[in-house]
Amino acid sequence: MTEVKAAGAGAAAGAMPAGVEGAMAEFVSELKGFRETIEQKLQAQDRRMTMLDRKTALRGRSPLSQAAEIEAPHQKAFAAYLRRGDDAGLRGLAVEEKAMASGTDGGYLAAPVISDTVQEALRGAGSRAIRASGKSAVFYPFILLEQLAGNGLPDPWSVPDEDGVIPEQPVMPWRGRITSSVAAGRAGSPQGTAAAEAEVAAFFGRAAPGDFAVQAGRVVYSGPDEWSYRRFILHYAHLCRLAGGVGAFLIGSEMVALTQIRGAAGYPAVAALRQLAADVRGILGPGVKLSYAADWSEYFGHHPGGDEARFHLDPLWGDENIDFIGIDNYMPLSDWREGDAHLDAHWGDVRNPDYLRANVCGGEGYDWYYASEEHREVQTRTPITDGQAEPWIWRTKDLRGWWSNWHYERRPGGERAAEPTAWVPGSKPIWFTEYGCAALDRATNQPNKFLDAMSSESSLPRYSRGLRDDAMQAAYVEAVNSYWADPGNNPEMEGGGRMVDLSRAHVWAWDARPYPAFPALGDLWSDGPAWERGHWLNGRAGAMALADVVRDICAGSGLGAVDAGGLYGVVRGYAVQGPETGRAALQPLMLAHGFDAVEREGVLRFVMRDGRAAAVLEEGVLAVAEGQGGFEITRAPDAEMPGRIRLSHIEAGADYALGTAEAAMPERARISTADSEFPMVLTRPEAQATALRWLAETLVAQEAARFALPPSLGHLGPGDVVAMADGTGAGGRWRIDRIERAGALLAEAVRVEPGVYRPLPFVSGTLQGKPYVAAGPVWPLFLDLPLLTGDEAPHAPWLAVAATPWPGAARAWVSVDAAAGYQPNVILPGPAVMGVTLAPLVAARPGVVDRGPALRLRLKGGNLRSVTANALLAGGNLLAIGDGSPDRWELMQFAQARLVAPGEWEVWERLRGQAGTDALMPAEWPSGSVLVLLDGGPRQVELPASARLQLRHWLVGPASLSPEDAAYRHQAVVAGGAGLRPLSPCHLRIEGRVVRWIRRTRVDGDSWEAPEVPLGETSERYLLQLLRGDIELHRAEVTGPEYEIPASVWAAARAGGGFAVAVAQLSELYGPGPSVRRNVDV
């Protein structure tokens, strides 16, 4: 490098030689150019690095250090497996989850290129699986912004503070906030200029369809070095084509602020989306439907302010490459507040389906709007009107008006354009590319709001108390679906179909992760806590509306005229215990959900308890009736009031274990306890709230009243609440329970408090589930049982299987040889409830309730429940007890069950020796005897009748594994066909030498109407024996229930001492059944 020094102070002044001057000028010019080139390159590099950090969390994550790689060898192991099929490095690796989202800890599970390969393969496999199932996939690209705290990026939506500093961008914001470098309306915004167009162009980039190719089953890119939006979408388009195609492809979603950026002429992002649609069409072809998923606040137009209205998306909606109007529809369906004074309170409940349906195309955003937040707070509603008779322009919810009209823009000042936009009325259907509502109270006020601790967008819907409310979510979905399913609300298109294509309405969100593992396993998925009150349908969609369950129970009880429209709530699971009355089946629901049944005008109406007053009774309103002295109040003794309420239920989610909720008054908790078992699935907060409400209701209702009302208040009836004014001497509110109409209305009522029925601020927290454990061996038991219902195959044994964890399903394979030839047999979709006794069980008289000590037992899995007396007599709670061998099982039932320790139960009030198994009842079943609950879990295996008494080999294990797997267990079984076994006779009597008995039957013997029980066999035959120990003294086959022992035989038997008479019924197929014996003493 040539060093050039300037002349010093003592240098001779004068003209620079021409050669030197030219060389110097050339050098300075080159130096300037070099500096500018270097600065440009550094700036470009800085932009690339910033873009990488901001746009791709995966590539912004710190790679593993060499030390960390030694400690966690996953990266090299996965790379070797995916590149070369070498799985040696995978053996022995512990399963370890690595965070794939932004975070300060960073790290890769696999190298970036390997991660890309895996993710692309999974997307393609998912698309192919959906298509193979007969469904149509919609590909929905989703921009996730992952700015973290301390990102230092200037927020385009903020203004500088007093020091001139612009706040940094919020944490993980919504993609709808992507805008120009400075948002519109802020000082220095480029919007409305060519600079804004340049920024949009830089965002979309220059990637072209031809920059992508498929190599070795992967999409590779060779275009401009940019992480641009076009590269993002075109890459996905090529992936979808590689996977065999999709039904529909969206070129973007909810980029509200981006599409509203205005350039020097028009909306540049909309023009870029049109070009992108054309390019995607070229990749995917004409068979794939294309569109853009606009936000509900974006689809209909851009209102910059004043009277200006622009249909900025119409060039896109009218484009030939766009097949439908995509809307992420989160329009509000309510404006609900606390208390009874707000403007919508007359609807009664925010979950009222009529109220919600009325707001699908009505209410805020259709009939009126709030001009400011101050107006919203006081509910000052401004009607939506238009001086040019086109109010639909300003109505967010007016899909029909927007869809069925030509669009004429309004210029500043309200001037109506002379020509319409590119939109042709009714030309394309509307798809709800998203719609949904969080499981939050009053979430319909703002269905798009959600709670997520990781996002700056997290917030409650307006006026929500933050309480979980699955019924609110269900009511929202039902309201939207039922409104648009009505042809009167959804106009028909020319050529067929409707404006809103409900077959293409997509509810947000159904998670691919399995419930309840998600959200219960927080060590695997960190977003589990957001599920509790989020938009997820998993774990909620299977619940039934409370009103539907009540109607179903009433219909099953023969009640036709019922009105359950006033019930709100969801039932996650409920078991009706046997042949109960409708009233008994409804009672647990009424207690859990807090509602009443009242008869009005011949109709049984169900109404929620809320403590709202149907009338206020002022002083002097009460009537005077004979025998009724004004307002009489009685108070029940404190000793009759429970101090503690304990509620057993099935816990929702996790492992559906038995749970208990308690509510107690500390000073009275020791007085008395009321226990109740609900055969119902409840969340912990629901169970706790039910117990607290039940206790509070009981204590408040300690006061009862009698009073008379004038005929003018004849509209009041049972279930109505009346508020007594202070001047009446009986303040407060009273619920009428009974009313007698005889001139004056004689009412009986109990005190109520509205606060008892307000939701309690419980949040469950993340469900606690068990981590995944690979399927292991199962515990199989074969049971050769008598006929239980009469519909079974009498020769085939039953199979019960339990396992921890349950593998999803178990399968049995059978063969005549132990080593080979196994054929698939029965599949068991669920585990049996099995266990062992923890104490001996002595014999008891069959046919009567054994009220001896409770039997303690331990279950391997599952739960027990108590049943009513009717359910017990109808066959409920049938239990097999035995030693584990196939042919020695006693059947017994129990009425009462109680959980006494984790996995340990006590059962009492037992019926022993059922279905003729009293003959198999020993003097004592020892501790450790095996138990199987016959509740539908065990299944009969499939065997021909010819296989009876023949050895069969069985392999039983997880259905997902082959029978050769080590998880399968082998058993060799010879089935005797206990279903063919005759029952032992009963009531054996010996009168002189005459022996008499009564026959029992194994089939259909429960009727009291028939004069004789069915025979159940081909002919009536018995085997009678005289026995001394094991020595047979005499044998006879007889054809009736009586036999006279020959005198010589009788004398010879008596001469040898005591002996026994045994009688057994004979079967042509089975032979002799068990016998009844009676000793003869000499």
Secondary structure, DSSP 8 states (H G I E B T S, - for coil): --------TTS--S---HHHHHHHHHHHHHHHHHHHHHHHHHHHHHHHHHHHHHH-TTTTS----HHHHHH-THHHHHHHHHHH---GGGTT--------S--SS---SS-HHHHHHHHHHHHHHHHHHHHHTT---EE---------TT---B-TT----TTS---B--SS--GGG---SS-TTSTT--TTSHHHHHHHHHHH----GGGEEEETTEEEE-S-S---HHHHHHHHHHHHHHTT--SEEEEEE--HHHHT---SSS-HHHHHHHHHHHHHHHHH-TTSEEEEEEETTTTT-EEEETTEEE-TTHHHHTSTT--SEEEEE--------SSS-STTGGG--TT-HHHHHHTTTSSBTTTEE-SSHHHHHHT--EE---TTS-GGGT-TT-HHHHHHS----B-TTS-B-SS--S--TT-S-EEEEEE---SBTTGGGSTT----TT-TT----TT----B-HHHHHHHHHHHHHHHHSTTTS-B-TTS-BSB-GGG--BS---SS-TTHHHH-TTT-TTHHHHTTSS--TTTTT-EEHHHHHHHHHHHTT--SEEEEE---EES-B---SS--HHHHHHHHHHHHTEEEEEETTEEEEEE-----SEEE-TT-S--BTTB-SSEEEE--GGGS-SEEEEEEEESSTT--EEEEEEE-TTTTTT-EEEEEEEEEE-HHHHHHHHHHHHHHHHHTTEEEEEEE-GGGTT--TT-EEEE-GGGT--EEEEEEEEEESSSEEEEEEEE-GGGGS-------S------------EEEEE----SSS-S-TT--EEEEE-SS--S-EEEEEESSSSS--EEEEEE-S---EEEESS-EE---TTSEE-SS-EEEEESS-------HHHHHTT-SEEEEESSSTT-EEEEEEEEEEEEETTEEEEEEEEEEETTGGGG--SEE-TT-EEEE-SS-SEE----GGGTTSEEEEEEEETTS-TTSTT-EEEEEE---GGG-----EEEEEETTEEEEE---SSS---SSSSS----SSS--EEEEEEETTEEEEEEEESSSEEE--HHHHHHHHHT--EEEEEEEEETTTEEEEEEEEEE--
